[in-house]
Amino acid sequence: MCFSTRKVSYSRVGQKLKPSAIASVMTTALENPNILSLAAGFTDSHTLPVLDVGNAVKDLLSRPGLPECLQYGPNQGRPELCRQVAKRLMEQDGVPFSKEDSKKVFMTNGSQQALFLATQVLCDMGDIVFVESPSYFVYLEMLKGQGVEARPLPIDEAGMIDHQSFERELIAMKQSGEINRVKAVYLVSYFSNPSGESRSEAEKVKLGELLQRLDEPIAVIEDAAYRDLYFETEYPARSVVSLDAFNGISCLYLATLTKPFATGLKIGSGFCTDQEWLKRILWLKGHHDFGSSNFTQAILETVFLDGGIDRQLGLIRRVYSEKMKVLHTALCEEGLVEIGWKWRIPLGGLYLWLKAPNSLDTRMKSAFWKACCCNEVMYIPGDLCYGNTMQCFDYVRLSFGVLNKREMVEAATRFVKTAKDFF
Ligand SMILES: Cc1ncc(COP(=O)(O)O)c(C=O)c1O
């Protein structure tokens, strides 16, 4: 059967859609199996929790009575899993857990779906979401696809939010009426993708205070996808949903079980402090799928109750910490620092964020990109991680998630060899 040749007429969003950057990177990698990819933010398949998932499945399927976990589940998510997720967040933030907290949680098909739902409920074409520079490029692509402007939050030399400039900018927008287009501030505040940096509690508090003073309906989306993936110690900042400075501000905290546990189960969650926003997110989710996979959630619920999440985290924190050191050391030993490349050693997450010397253009299709492909090593070009009006062409994101140590050393050798050719 051939594809239809008849044309259809696309919506405004449909017309704007483009293949995602990561899809292009993957295609290039698939076309040449010898390529070693430091690009994709996948987890390490060798550490995925086969035993825990297997035991949970056996346990679930051998329970007497009707196989409720093989039936559709609630749109918002399995109540016990929502309770576990809320309890965990309150424990991490060091605040008391109450039954009400469970009602603020919804389970999604990865935190990516939560991001999509939350944004679609808030934003029309032409609206604005303030984002960090750099930020999570898949979200930036999503905003672009929906015709929403990703405007850079003012950031100072040290990479901290420049609250004074931000307040000035927002006040000017208030005076001009443009503020009505500002719908949210999006933060990737723990071991960020791509920078590996975290936002201190003091920075978040100042942001909350600023938004209180501004008194406009601007939401805060805190994406904590990597919060659990610290190497040695937890990052000591509570989330926005537990800080008094955000009382009365609509906050959505996103967590995921894909990075810290079984990636392919693809379950994430939102914790929303605004009942109305949550209600609408859930209505929209009803249109999407009327509930994420009940069986998958049941597996995670079983693993949570059995302590499997923490067991797995104990393992992968060690593994990723070692892998980060392997990649960092290999890049140093091959001489990347000597030719002017710079990066900071992250304290968690899955990425190294490198700045190239001499304004080297690292964009996709640049000479450097092509040379890396020729030398069979891949990276994520840093320019993808900046909002609409920012232009930064000389960064590179390298992931130490997927490749094993031997492959990573080889990938680092190829990368540095290429970099030397451009020095
Ligand atoms: C910052 C950030 N947020 C959200 C996600 C989405 O993750 P998932 O849908 O697997 O929960 C990712 C995935 O890489 C990410 O890096």
The ligand as an ORCA input file, in Angstrom:
! r2SCAN-3c Opt
* xyz 0 1
  C      15.334     18.741     31.788
  C      14.461     17.641     31.314
  N      13.162     17.717     31.560
  C      12.311     16.764     31.156
  C      12.764     15.663     30.463
  C      11.767     14.647     30.005
  O      12.021     13.428     30.589
  P      10.970     12.264     30.659
  O       9.848     12.579     29.721
  O      11.713     11.054     30.289
  O      10.466     12.248     32.081
  C      14.123     15.541     30.169
  C      14.639     14.412     29.382
  O      15.753     14.329     28.982
  C      14.999     16.559     30.607
  O      16.307     16.519     30.356
*
